[in-house]
Amino acid sequence: MLAVFDFDHTIVKDNSDIVARNMIKPSNLIPDHKNYLNDWTQYMQQVFDTMKNINIPSKQIIDAVSVMSPNKGMPRLMRALNDNNIDIIVASDSNSLFIHNWFERNKLSDVLSYVYTNSAKIEEGHITIKPYESQTLCDWCTKNMCKGAIIKEHILSTNKIYNKLFYFGDGKNDLCPVLKLNQNDIAFPRSGFVLDNLLKSHKTKATIIPWCTGDDIYEYLKSSKLI
């Protein structure tokens, strides 16, 4: 089995990019997102440039993201999936610095098979970010990342046959992979968030199980004898 997780608002309660951006004080220095409506990754580079200009250290930014609270029960859920030999990957529009440091801080790095996200690194004390890819085939996903394609590519690259796939997400760019699931799979949209609402008007072959906490998912999988 394969478990695919979004990061922001799914594994963690909040959005890592917004947590970082909100460190900019006064707030009128925050770059205007309206200038980058179709390119969030480029926008975040402007945010990181601003943070450099006002002397916010990269370590301070990463530390702020690393202490973000997980959604209740998510660490136990991920640990249980791993204990049951279920492969776990993350597909996220955040970035590699934020995600890997969060998992290290929360002692969960060992549960991950792979992380698909925008690449980020620290150069001369400055965070730089590059898009995961440039894609034009999927209208639901952002131009820098199609999560549906990522899952397909992951399966091909591992040369594994998965008889069941779990997808955990909350946002618009999680719809594409969910619509590609089959009847053996289960989609777990965060209750009351964008994906949950979109699935009320879009059909998927998968079973849909909305959730409020990781504990909800854990109990469902346990009662279904899937973990």
N, C-alpha and C positions, 0 to 999 in steps of 0.2 A: 504494500500500500504506500501511497505517496500523500503527504500533507503539505499543502502550499499556503503560506501565510503572507498577508500584507503586513506592514510594520506599523505605520502611523494609524492611530485610532483603532487598531486591531490588537497587536501584541502590547503596545503601549497605549495609555489612555489618551494622550494628546498627539499633536503633530510636531515632530522633531524640528522641522524647518521653522515653524512659528515660534517654538520655544527659543530657538537661536535668535531669530529676528527680533523678538521682544526684548532682547538684551540691549538693543540700541536705544540710548537715551541722549537727549530728549527724542520723543517719538517722531517729531517732524523731520528727523534725519533719515527715517526709514524710506528706502526707495519706493516709488509709486509702482504698484503691481500692474496698473493699467497700461503701463508702457511695455509690458511683457506678457500679455494675455495668453499668447500661444506658445510661450517658452518659459516654463517655470524654472528649469535648470539655469537658463541664462539670468533669470531674475535672481536666483539664489547666489549666483556669482557676484551680482551687484550688491547683494546684502553682505556677503563676506568681504567684498572690497571696502564697503562702508565701515564694517567692523574693524578692519585693519587700519583705516584712516583715523578712527577715534581710539585706537590703541587698546582694543579688546583682544587679549591673547587667545590664540587658537586653543590652547589647553583649557582655558576658562569656558570656551564655547562647547568643547567636547565634554567637559565635566558636567555642564548644565544639562546636556542631552542624556548623558550616561546615568544621571540620577532620576530620570523620568520614571514615574510609577508605571508598572505593568498593569494591564487590565486584570482585575481580580481573578485569580485562578489560572492565569495564562502560563506562568512558570510550571505549575504542577501538571497542566495539560501537556505542555511540550515535553516535559520529562517523561510522562506516561507514554506518549506516542513513541518516543525514542526507546524506552524500555521494552516496547512491544515490536521493536525492529521495523518501525514505520519510518521511511525516509522523510526528512523535513527540509524544505527549502523556503527561502524568503524571496518574494518578488515585490520590490518596493521602489517608489519614486523618491525616496529619501537619498541617502548616499552611503558609500562604503565606510567612511570614517565614523559616522553616527551609529550605524547599525552594528558594526563589529565591536566598537568600544562599549556600546550598551550591553551586548551579549557577554563581553568579557567582564564588565563590572557586575553583572548579575549572575555570573558563573554558569552560563548556559551555552557557551560556545561549542561545547562538545556535542550538543544535540543536532547541530546544523550539518546538513550534507553540502549545501551551497547557498550563496546569497547572490541574487541577481538585482543589481541596482546601479545607480549612477556612480562612476568612480570619483573619488575625492582623495586628496592628499595635502600634506602641509609642505609648502615650499617657502623657505626663508621666513618662517613664522606665519605664513598666510595660507588660508584654506583655498584651494582651487578645485573646481568641480567640472566634470565633463559628462555629457549625456551618455547613457548606456548604449544608445543606438540612434539612428535617424530612420524613421519608418513612415510610410505613406499609405500602407494597405489597410490600416484599421482606424476607423473614425471614432470608435468608442474610447480608444486608448490615447494617451498623450503621444506627441510626435517622437519623443525620445524613448518610448518604451511600450511594446505591446505584450501584455502579460500572457495572453493566449498563445502567442508565438513562443514566448519564453518556456512555457510548460512543454509545448511540443518539442522544442529544441533540447530541453533537459532530458526528456524521455529518450529521444534519439541518441543523445550523447552518452547516456548511461547504458544503453542497449538492454534496458530492463523492460519486462512486461508487467505493468501494474494492473491488478484486477479491481482496484478501488482507489479513488482519488478523493481527498477531502480538500475543500477550498475555504479559507477563512479570510473575510475582507469586509470592507465598509463603503468603498467609494465607487465613483463612476467608472474608473479604470479597472475595477474588479469585475465589471459586468461581462466583458469580452471572454475572459477565461471561464466564467460560470456558464455562459451560453454554449460553450464547447464541451461541457461535461456530458457524460452519458448516463444511462439509467442506473448503473451500479454506483455512481458517485454521489457525494453529498456536498451541498453548498451551505456554508454557515455565514449568512450575512448578519452584521451587527444590527440589532433591532433598533428601528427608528432612524437609521442613517441612510445615505443616498442609495447604496446597493439594495438594501431591504425594500425601499420604495420602488426602485426601478424593476425589481423582480415581480412586482404586483402587476406590471403591464408587459412583461417579457417572459416568454416561455423557455424553460430549460428542461432537459430530460432528467436532470438530477433531482434528488430529494432536497428540499429546502428546509433548513432548520435555523430559524433566527435565534440569536443569543444576546444576553445582556452581560454575562461574565464568562470567563473561561471555565468556571465551575459548572455552568449550565451545559457547556459542550462536554466536559469530562463526564458528567452524570449521564448524558445521553449516550455517549460512546460506551460507557460502562454497562448501562442497562441493555444496550444493543449487542453486548458481548463482542465489541470491536476492539476493545482494549482490556 
